[in-house]
């Protein structure tokens, strides 16, 4: 994973959100390219803001993005780290 820290212009909270989001994508990759959570589980934790972002993606990418945006928004760094460890190591 490569991130451009300069794109976040010193916004540490946004950088953390991006790191969690992209880490979920790493775990998805380690899971054979498949999402980790089912739609029902994701929808319990999501909100309208996330849904409006995800709906802009092509249908075939929406499950992956919904999971990554939701995970980044509601999970702690430790929770995301555990997911990456569980699926990748």
Secondary structure, DSSP 8 states (H G I E B T S, - for coil): ----GGGGTT-HHHHHHHHHHHHHHHHHHHTTT--SS-HHHHHHH--HHHHHHHTTS-HHHHHHHHHHHHHHHHS-HHHHHHHHHHHH-
